[in-house]
Amino acid sequence: MDSLRLIIKSENMIFRTMVYSGACVRGRMQVNPALGSLVSNPARELDALRSLDPEAVTEIHKRYFEKVFRYAYFRLGDPMLAEDIASETFVRLLEAVSRGRGPHTTLQGWLLGTTANLVKDHFAKTSAIKLVDLPDDIVEDEPHPDELSDQTERYRSLHNALFKLTEDQKHVLALRFGGAHSLIDTAELLNKTPNAVKALQFRALAALRRLLDEEML
C-alpha cells in the first residue's frame, strides 16, 4: 500500500504541473497504449485494480484523475482544494480495494460518487464557499483591475447560487459542465434515463438562473 500511495503522490505532482502550465486544459493526460485494452474494458479494469498492480493503478490514475479533479473544481472553485479532494478520492479507492471493498460495477461511478461525498463533507465542515483566487501579478495585457473585480463578483454569485442547489442538481451540473460528461455517460453514472437527466439538468439550470437573479437584486 505504501508503494501505491507513492505512485499516487508522484502522479499528483505531474498533474499539478499540468494544471499550472495549462496542459490539462489544452489536452488530456495520455494513457499508456499498451494498457489501452485494460482501461477500455470495465471488467478487466476492475480486475487489474483488485490485484493492486502498480502499473495498472498508475494507468487508472492517469485516466480518471483529471475527470475527478474537474468535477471537484466545478463544485469548489479552488484548484488546490480540488486537487486535495481528488487525491483523497484515490487514497480511499486504494484503502477500499485493499479491504476487499471498493467498486463492483463501475470504477468511474465509484470515484465520482466518493468525490461528491468528500465535497459535501467539506462544505458541512467549513460552511464556506471557496473562490478562485485572483493572480498576484497582473500583466499589461490582462484585464483592468476593475474588470477582475467584476469577474470575482460573478464567481462569488455563481458559487453562492450553486451552494443553494439540491445535491442532485449540483451533481448533474458538475458532471455535465464540470466534467464535460455526455448525456448518456451522465445517465449511466446517475443510474437514470437520459430523459430524466435532461429534466434534472433543466430544473437545475432554471433554479441557478433564479438564484443568480436574486443575487443581483
C-alpha positions in Angstrom: 0.0 0.0 0.0 2.8 2.4 0.8 4.3 2.0 -2.6 0.9 2.6 -4.3 0.5 5.7 -2.2 3.8 6.9 -3.5 2.7 6.3 -7.1 -0.4 8.4 -6.5 1.6 11.1 -4.9 4.0 11.1 -7.8 1.2 11.2 -10.4 -0.4 14.0 -8.5 2.8 16.1 -8.7 2.8 15.5 -12.5 -0.9 16.5 -12.7 -0.2 19.7 -10.6 2.5 20.7 -13.1 0.0 20.2 -16.0 -2.7 22.2 -14.2 -0.5 25.2 -13.7 1.1 25.0 -17.2 -2.4 24.8 -18.7 -1.7 21.4 -20.2 -4.7 19.7 -18.7 -6.9 22.4 -20.2 -5.4 22.1 -23.7 -5.4 18.3 -23.8 -5.9 15.1 -21.9 -3.4 13.1 -19.9 -2.1 10.2 -22.0 -2.7 6.6 -21.1 -0.1 4.0 -21.9 -1.2 2.5 -25.3 0.0 -0.9 -24.0 -2.8 -0.8 -21.4 -5.4 0.6 -23.7 -7.5 -2.6 -23.7 -7.4 -2.6 -19.9 -8.8 0.8 -19.4 -11.4 0.4 -22.2 -12.8 -2.8 -20.7 -14.6 -2.1 -17.3 -14.3 -5.8 -16.2 -10.6 -6.0 -16.9 -10.0 -2.6 -15.4 -11.7 -3.7 -12.1 -9.8 -7.0 -12.1 -6.5 -5.1 -12.5 -7.4 -2.7 -9.8 -8.2 -5.5 -7.3 -4.8 -7.0 -7.9 -3.3 -3.7 -6.9 -0.8 -4.0 -9.7 1.3 -0.8 -9.6 1.3 -0.3 -13.4 -2.5 -0.7 -13.6 -3.0 1.6 -10.7 -0.8 4.2 -12.4 -2.8 4.0 -15.7 -6.2 4.1 -13.9 -5.0 7.2 -12.0 -3.9 8.8 -15.3 -7.3 8.0 -16.9 -9.6 9.2 -14.1 -7.7 11.8 -12.0 -8.5 14.7 -14.4 -12.2 13.8 -14.5 -12.3 13.7 -10.7 -10.3 16.9 -10.4 -12.6 18.8 -12.9 -15.7 17.6 -11.0 -14.3 18.8 -7.7 -13.1 22.1 -9.2 -16.5 22.9 -10.6 -18.1 22.3 -7.2 -15.4 24.1 -5.1 -13.9 26.7 -7.4 -10.4 26.3 -5.8 -7.8 24.3 -7.8 -5.6 23.4 -4.8 -8.6 22.2 -2.8 -10.0 20.3 -5.8 -6.6 18.6 -6.1 -6.6 17.6 -2.5 -10.2 16.2 -2.8 -9.2 14.3 -5.9 -6.1 12.9 -4.3 -8.1 11.8 -1.2 -10.6 10.1 -3.5 -7.8 7.8 -4.9 -6.4 7.2 -1.5 -9.8 6.0 -0.4 -10.1 3.8 -3.5 -6.9 2.0 -2.6 -7.9 1.6 1.0 -11.3 0.2 0.0 -9.8 -2.2 -2.5 -7.2 -3.4 -0.1 -10.0 -4.3 2.3 -11.9 -6.2 -0.4 -14.4 -3.4 -0.9 -14.5 -0.7 -3.5 -16.3 -0.5 -6.8 -18.1 -3.7 -8.1 -19.5 -2.5 -11.4 -18.3 0.9 -12.5 -15.0 2.5 -11.4 -15.8 5.9 -12.7 -19.1 6.0 -10.9 -17.5 5.0 -7.6 -14.8 7.7 -8.0 -17.2 10.5 -8.8 -19.6 9.4 -6.1 -16.8 9.4 -3.5 -15.7 12.8 -4.7 -19.2 14.2 -4.4 -19.4 12.9 -0.8 -16.0 14.4 0.0 -17.1 17.8 -1.4 -20.3 17.6 0.6 -18.3 16.8 3.8 -16.0 19.7 3.1 -18.9 22.2 3.0 -20.5 20.6 6.0 -17.3 21.1 8.0 -16.4 24.6 6.8 -19.8 26.1 5.8 -17.7 28.2 3.4 -17.5 28.7 -0.3 -14.1 28.7 -1.9 -13.4 31.1 -4.7 -10.8 31.2 -7.4 -8.0 33.5 -6.3 -7.0 36.4 -8.4 -3.5 36.4 -9.8 -0.9 38.1 -7.6 0.7 39.8 -10.6 -1.4 41.5 -13.3 0.5 42.0 -16.6 -0.4 44.7 -19.0 -2.3 42.5 -21.5 -4.6 41.2 -18.8 -8.0 42.8 -17.9 -8.1 46.0 -15.9 -8.4 45.5 -12.1 -12.0 46.8 -12.2 -12.8 44.0 -14.7 -11.1 41.4 -12.5 -13.2 42.7 -9.6 -16.3 42.2 -11.6 -15.2 38.7 -12.6 -14.6 37.9 -8.9 -18.1 39.1 -8.1 -19.5 36.9 -10.8 -17.6 33.9 -9.4 -19.0 34.7 -5.9 -22.5 35.0 -7.2 -22.2 31.8 -9.1 -20.8 29.8 -6.2 -23.3 31.2 -3.8 -26.1 30.1 -6.2 -24.6 26.7 -6.7 -24.3 26.2 -3.0 -28.0 26.6 -2.6 -29.0 23.9 -5.2 -30.0 20.4 -4.1 -27.3 17.8 -4.1 -28.8 16.1 -7.2 -28.8 19.4 -9.0 -25.2 20.2 -8.0 -24.2 16.7 -9.0 -25.7 16.8 -12.5 -24.3 20.2 -13.3 -20.8 19.2 -12.1 -20.9 16.1 -14.3 -22.3 17.8 -17.4 -20.4 21.1 -17.2 -17.5 20.5 -14.8 -16.6 17.0 -16.1 -17.9 17.5 -19.6 -19.7 14.2 -19.5 -22.1 13.3 -22.3 -25.8 13.0 -21.6 -25.5 9.2 -22.0 -22.5 9.0 -19.8 -24.1 11.1 -17.1 -27.3 9.0 -17.2 -25.2 5.8 -16.6 -23.3 7.5 -13.7 -26.5 8.6 -12.1 -28.4 5.4 -12.9 -31.1 7.4 -14.6 -32.6 7.6 -18.1 -31.3 10.3 -20.5 -34.7 12.0 -20.3 -34.6 12.0 -16.5 -31.1 13.6 -16.7 -32.4 16.2 -19.2 -35.2 17.1 -16.8 -32.9 17.3 -13.8 -30.5 19.4 -15.7 -33.3 21.7 -16.9 -34.6 22.2 -13.3 -31.0 22.8 -12.0 -30.3 25.4 -14.6 -33.7 27.1 -14.0 -33.0 27.2 -10.3 -29.5 28.5 -10.9 -30.8 31.3 -13.1 -33.4 32.2 -10.5 -30.8 32.3 -7.7 -28.4 34.4 -9.8 -31.2 36.9 -10.4 -31.9 37.1 -6.7 -28.1 37.6 -6.1 -28.2 40.6 -8.5 -31.2 42.3 -6.6 
